[in-house]
């Protein structure tokens, strides 16, 4: 009995499932016909179950649209303006370098540097022809990254400055004299008998030699007002207007007699943003004995300098290019110093 009952109940359940399946199938057919635009079966009960007919697409498209919306839709797209091209600065053509031959070279769009290593009369020296596109590329750097900072090697300062070429400057920290301006900033105003190399805002050189009547503070203020970039206190002046000058017998910063040979660092100007730098090795028997100031004068005249001045020399004299020290400092290694000139 129990088993039969079970079978009967299962039969009823099966019939119910069949009816439910049939109703579901009819509902699916109605939904499909409605979706496809077909007619629903003519069964009132089925009609009552069918969804209301939706508005045709064409009729919907014919409905009025707000005027502003229509104009906005019909208006042509505003063309995107073409970007304004960045003007390319016109570069000055490079002049004929003062060195006919060269052993070292660096060139880019704004710097042109050729360096000749010369062995002559028992002395080895380096002549650099330096050409720039802007006076802003005539740079200086303080040891310790600040005025009065602790001395450090030239190579260290050159790397921090981002230089490709560098020489020692006047080693201002080794003395307390003169008017010191760097990058347009006035740092010192003291009396001095030294010569002062002035680099103006165009990168042009002048040398101030007669300092007896100087009012250092007034001179410093005047130079800053003129927009002077740098001043260097050393000397003596070597060349003026393309001619070797006669040394002042009262100049007492260094010996000027024509028998004094030393390692030297000197800089001159040939023309606008065109410079010549000479670094001579010395105090090294069998390699290089150094140059006299008179010999330097003749070299600068030979290389076409219109203005030239002597900077700090001796063991400080150094020339550096792209990470390499070109000369042989007389002490056998780099000497720490207070400042450099870099390009």
Steps between C-alpha positions, in 0.01 A plus 500: 500500500761739594692441179190533282405818676828633427468416135161663480621811663790510263256466211300799623812699535603404148164614358525827687847554365377436144220757537736755645742441216226552243391827657862621507546410134187700404629799693832482319326490161292807589807690613689405185216608270461830682872572474510416130195710409285189432134467604410341826270199494127584497452377850346760731690367794821512306412850371460619853848370582666666195695823569376833359637582157788746505520817288660438157857630456397728211238669711743551782747661262230743385447648845603868531849574634594813694638770271823537694561130487434488127737790430763349720475170322505663158788741572828396344779399739741786583837415349785459752758773437840379387767532772724803466847378409773588749743735332844351450771746602742597229846376593810708440740340253825389659810703419823355373668348810826655609669157506576354158531150644345349809542195721171531688160611386148556632213632290125534545240750381613768745866427581800451274828409671825400328816442704855466374778348711828673415858405589726797438833618640500251784145582609171319453190715486138467390317755285119485497283680248159545667192630318155542654151595389413691819681689774299294750721206405804676649460359849674502836472271802596534865659220701253366752224636275510836678713812530768439762447125487771248577743445209455194281649356179412656167367170365247481784369851435490444123284193536259676736478795261419273206803631312656355189813718532649670806809680627601641836404864561659757734487290819329792677496312832880508516492879547266768635534771238302664224147502366350154452186464287372165381185443297406862559522478880741724692687305769802713595616864488856546625793715398763334283793551268396204285366518145132421456362308201140608436259281302194706403146384418600439137798286600748772398826559689654815642782525754522760776862563595536836677344438842670772706197730504235227510214520747434125514138529612421757232676291234309189604164679495577654161596167343188328634284784366663448158397134505853359527503121524838427660819660627830325568777656708853399404716622210692638346316605186684348200339637184285805426354581157701214351836634624722375783493751787797630696491371855464751779817486711286555810294189436599280793254210498743271313843539344488641146866485395572314179697217657226374730357177358196352671196284441236744370126532441397791278191604306439739211227611263530487123152627406134485608456185713830371361776432750849355519627324812863401566612267779872432520665228706818580689737415786548151352851430373515295183134569425415869524673801652214749475450833323595857577233769489674652199478167315132483586448845356651395169287186491178693555592748228582207269162340568312822432394611849388861532495482880679257732579466869695270726306300760626296793773255398767290665369175644143618442534521118265241353301427183212247504290368212207257523625329813871496408780716639700589190811654653732379776459714813843581642428341837438162335127513573207741507527777752187607683391854411218742564347555156500413131400639162292254302325476165 
